[in-house]
Amino acid sequence: MLTITQHKHDLLIIGAGLAGLRVAIELAKDFDVAVITKVHPLRSHSVAAQGGINASLGEGDSWESHAFDTVKGSDYLADQDVTEILAKEAPRAVIENERWGTAFSRTDDGKIAQRPFGGAAFPRTCYAADRTGHNLLHTTFEQALKSGVTFYDEWFVTSLVRDEDHICGLTALQIATGEIHSFIGKSVVIATGGFGRVYSHSTNAIINTGDGCALALRVGAPLKDMEFIQFHPTTLYGSSILMSEGARGEGGYLVNSEGNRFMDRYAPEKMELAPRDIVARAIQTEINEGRGIDGKYVHLDLRHLGREKILERLPGIREISIHFAGVDPIDEPIPIKPGQHYSMGGVHTDKYGVTPISGLFSVGEAACMSVHGANRLGGNSLLETLVFGKVVGEKIREFIPCASEPSPNCVDDEAFKIREKLQEIMLKESGESPSEIREVMGSTMDSLVGVYRKEEDLKAALTMIRELKVRLKNVYGGHSDKRYNFSLIRILELENMLDLAEVITMGALMRRESRGAHWRLDYPVRDDENFLKHSLFTKVDDYVKTELIDVNLGMFEVKERTY
Amino acid sequence: MKLRIARSRDGGRITHYDLYKIELRKGMTILDALFQIQDKMDPSLSFRYSCRGAVCGSCSMLINKEPRLACRTQVSDVHGFEMKLKVFPTLTDTPPGWNPEEEILIEPLPNMPVEKDLVVDMTRFYRALETMKLWIDSEEGTEAHLQSPDDRKKIERYVNCILCAICYGSCPVNYEQVEYIGPAALAKAWRFAEDSRVKSPERYLDVANSLNGAPLCDLIMNCVKACPKGVAPGGAIRKIKNP
């Protein structure tokens, strides 16, 4: 018999973006599935993805070509067996969502339209105008509703619970009441997305605080490749809102203060459609060397595309530019600069989403399988969620019948501890300001662990982050209420982000080479001999153990990467 | 700049208004201002948020008596009474002491029960998606459908809906009749009925024409005026009524 603060399901999925929902749909018929999410599913960050989703649907294209582009884009750090699944399953995943109702843009003969994207040999990015994530998320949510899974909307997961070697549930804060509940389950899936808000300048939603990754680290599951942070080349100057790669895919130019299309000096062949790491560094270099406009940004110029094409293919970009920068791209170039965009790293899993803790799985941006290696190609992240949501679901279908019965006591003991912890925060009468700690963390990561990195900066960042962690122990949230206490949620998110900021910086320090999105000014070349490896971070007692593990190669030979 | 914000600690009704003086920064949105208050002045202030880029639909609220997304509304650009909505009491009753010249008035989205401060209970709004079964019924098959660009265009404005509920909060019928399922769900039903790929469009029209659906709409068109995404649910409802 369960008490009012106990819940029991076969499967507990944390996060209701595309990845979490796709797992839920896969298993809804077979098991009692619960999705626990801190925002209503439609508010998940998948909704903000713009440019598209890759699949080798076109004539002359092939999954092998898609896999090769992905591996080369990853600077050869992607596990090639995982990339193979991604590329092979892509057409099926896109068609499945089309059949569920997603309104993809169309060619004149009625097929799913595809546009060119960075680092890709074919125009293989399927899109729904520049609102692809919005369309996929709403469609996938419709199917999840239809499937009858149980949703816990606006519940914030506070900890994972393990019993020796296996997971047995989690604790969560019901935002509406402020009460901590116990969730008992045979299996838990972390699908909480990325952790972009560790940086101040990020395209990510405010909710992208990497909660699942921090929970995994704390419960003893390793994180992987955390130093690989993608900086998107084109984020709106001021608000850092994403300006889709689709804007360049449709033919947009990048122009510096001297009026030059500077990409000819960085990627003469691919120009604006080089992969994101290369374009981001090019823009940052232009700004650093004094060719930025007002010294702060460069221009994304769409004017030559013409009114009609902008209205048809890039209506969202136009709307954002008008509302958030006061610029209509039909008449004026858009001010942009690089900003944090995507977390290549995450919870260490194999190609089925399996972590070293029995019953604990992870998928989507929260996970690191690793399919993107050191740099993700545009159009591959929406794809990862839908392809691997299904793959991980299938693996869990095999797992659950063999899982041991989870112990409710174990989860209740943990819930008791979490209640005490929250009470302690709430009852404090003075202490450190959480928003100040958050601001210092963000600016530290922006300036010292950004597009260009070097040892002294990284050491300074690590010292600062550790100092902030100490300060957070004495955080004072101020007077608030138990119900809908978003200030408390933001303190818990900050705790999660600081743990991740530390690991990101440790990884960036340890990796003395430049690969993909990780660029070390003091080690400006790729070092395959020592670093063609994944980095792994495991919490042991009070410190984080770091190690390097092998990359799964096999299909494509490791080569120099030029565009 | 000052913000006068509706407060409700225990939900149910607005109990009072608090006045906050914010430090105005260039490009600051109402959502930025609310965070400044929560961070620096009053951690007990509750409001929903997520993307801050006008795509997730979390931060709908009443700003100077007009329903808007807080993240897409610039503090320096708030005027009010620009939408020319047909009014109902929530849009006309102003709190004593409000000085529209110097203060921006922030209140919860109308037509839904207040949970706390600017957080409203959206259960009814979301429930329509389920009770009306607003999804595609799956059929066997492994090929993508063909759809002409023109056919896609017919549903485009409706698929752009972010379900922010601003239409629901702006509708005088929703104000008077809690059972009315509201403009967004009807527009979504029309989106499926109009989709050239759908095999049985009647099912969506039937449910849209049910007792608590399109027949309750008086074609007032506040939803069309208030929608931040140009979805124009009222146009869809007109077509549902006269197919």
Interface residues (C-beta under 8 A of the other chain):
Chain A: V39 H40 L42 R43 S44 H45 V47 A48 L57 R92 V94 I95 E98 R99 W100 G101 A103 F104 S105 R106 T107 D108 D109 G110 K111 I112 A128 A129 R131 H134 N135 H138 T139 E142 Q143 L145 K146 A176 A205 I206 I207 G238 S239 I241 L242 G316 E319 I320 H323 F324 A325 S433 P434 S435 G477 G478 H479 S480 D481 R483 Y484 N485 F486 S487
Chain B: R9 D10 G11 K26 G27 Q38 D39 K40 D42 P43 S44 S46 F47 R48 Y49 S50 C51 R52 G53 A54 V55 C56 G57 S58 R72 E115 K116 D117 V119 M122 Y126 L129 E130 K133 L134 W135 I136 S138 E139 G141 T142 E143 A144 H145 L146 Q147 S148 P149 R152 I155 E156 V159 N160 I162 L163 F192 D195 R197
